[in-house]
């Protein structure tokens, strides 16, 4: 099992940047595929990035591609999300999640989301115009 704790959220103006962190505890962190999801009030949860344990490949939806960067430091058991050029529509609660020994294709469809069994408590990101 793995426990996840996010940090780094806050309030920024449009065009600003934030860096989210997700500290993991537990064993075998290396073998978890990691992802960031977000959920805004009244909206469905959506995946914003994932990074695969097996080859380090990363995926992003078009809504954040070119602005967000996911990375991980396995030695520190920490996942990051660098968010640049933030927009008001990025406002949401951001969650870190882990999936054991699986491959994320970036579709973030229902089947893929179900693979992510471990979740943090979330960190709020608010972008004002």
N, C-alpha and C positions, 0 to 999 in steps of 0.2 A: 504494500500500500504506500501511497504518497500523500502528504499533506501540503497544501499550497496556501501561501499568503501573499496577496498582492499589495503593492504600494506605489506611490508616485502620481496618483491622480490629483486633480485640482481644477482650478478655474483659470482659463487663459482667453485672450482675445483671438479673434479670427486671424489666421496666419501664423499664430504662435506654435510652439513646440512643447511636448511633454515626453518624458521617458518613464514608462511603466516597468516595474520589476515584479517578479514572482519568485519568491523563495520557496524551495521545496525541501521537505524533510522526509526521511524514509530511505528505503533501500532501492538499489537498482535504478536510480534516476536515469542513467544513460539509456535504458531500454524503453523509456517512455517517449512517445511522440507528443509534442506539446503544442498548444494552440491558445490563441486569444479569441474570445467571443465578446460581443457587446449586446446590450439590450436597452433600448430607450423605452420610456413609459408608453404603454399602449401599442408597442411594436413587438414583433417576434424577435427572438434571439437570432443573431447572425454571426457567422464566423468572419473574423477579419484577418487572420493569418494562422498558419501552422508551420511547424518545422519537424521533419521526420528524423527519428532516432537513427535510422539505418544509413542514410546518406546525406543528411543535413539539408535536403531539398526543402525549399520554402514555397508557399503558395499564398496568394492574396486575391481577394475579389477586386473587380474593376473599381469599386468605390474608393478603395484605399491604395491601390497599386501606384507605386511611384512616390507615395507620401509616407507610408508606414514601412518599417523594417523590423522583422522579428529576428532575434538571435538568442543563443543560449551559451552559458558557460557551465559545462558539465562538472568541472572541478569545484565550482562554487554552488552547484545545484540551483542555478538561477536562470530564469527566462526573462527576456527583455522585449519591450515593444517601443521602438523609437517612433514617435508620431510628429511629423512636420507638416507645415502648411494646413494646420487644423481649420476645420470649417464648423459652423454651428450645427450642421447635420451629424457631426461626429459626437455630439453630446449624448452620453449614455453611461450606464454602468458597465465597466469592463471586467471580464472574468478570465482568469487563467485556468486552463484545463489540461488534463493529462490522459493519455490513452496508452495502455500497456501493449507494447510489441505490435503495433499496428502501423499501417501506412495511410497517411492523409493525402488525398488527391487534390484537396482544395475545393471540392464541390460543396462541402458543408451541407449536404442534404441530410434528411432525417436519419438515414441509415448511417451516414458518417458521424453525425453528431452523437448517435447512440454509443459509439465506441469510446467516447470520452466520459469515463466513469468518475473521474476525480475533479473536483472544482474548488476554487478558492471562494472567499466571501465577497469579492468584488471591490473595485475602487472606482469612484465617480470621476468622470471627466465632463467638464462643462465648458463649452466654447461659446463666447458671446460675440455678437457681430458689431 
